[in-house]
């Protein structure tokens, strides 16, 4: 039998545990933001400069812009500028959603060598080919970092899982059990993979995702751990909204769930923003798509009355961090926000 990370003492840490760095990929696929690409690179540059004040940032910036044939790295250098703590890598990508195609970094016992997981990636069920460069990203990062790779041989995106760092994993049935990912696997099979590769002791399954979410229900649009026993969950207040029922059902499940020690969860509601449409398409705008880094949390803002309320709520739940809201209405036209475009590398144990 091949070795698996959990048997060697490795686990998926919580996002608020200390980071060595944040990884992201410079945006260049204009079709991801059709007709609205121009604001996206400056938005990324602002995010990079903000994060770099708190921790190192690594940017995948290989290849060329498919339309202009300009080197991606040159564009990233121009917009980010000469910022300390930022490293650009000649690693090409098809798209910029590093949360999903990037590796899952694990932590082990003190003194354990660094490792990562290279899940398979098929662009959310084969929706957006080609994705060959994205699928190769974890291996290329591992080579640069000198990390050992574990390869489960199944499809899984980082936005589909969230960890409290103690052995409880949040996910959804709509995504992980979707036949467009791993049709050969049943629920018990998937739970075994999460136990063996993430150190999961308990998996909490939510149901369906929100309108406009092309990921088939990623957890980072629905509910997130902000503490070992505390979860924030999106809740739609308008009973006539299409998101009202699925979010209420997920919220009710969370209130019944317990953690790996059979302790109840403290479940805090985050409001949904008012519906956002672009060219007639409902966008998956959710405040749950925030990113926690060293000393800071980056929270999407939608020019909505709930923006300030969400910042206040997260400020109380993450009191040792600076809570920074960044505009995300343009970004979410790509069907994701700040959590979707970042991937944390934890500090070694």
Secondary structure by P-SEA (a helix, b strand, c coil): ccccccccccccccccccccbbbbbbccccccccccccccaaaaaaaaaaaaacbbbbbbcccccccccccaaaaaaaaacccccbbbbccccccccccccccccccccccccccccccccccccccccccccccaaaaaaaaaabbbbbbccbbbbccccccccccbbbbbccccccccccccccaaaaaaaaaaaccccbbbbbcccccccccccccccccccccccbbbbbbbccccccaaaaaaaaaaaaaacccccccccbbbbbbbcccccccccccccccccccccccbbbbbbccccaaaaaaaaaaaaaccbbbbbcccccccccccccccccccccccc
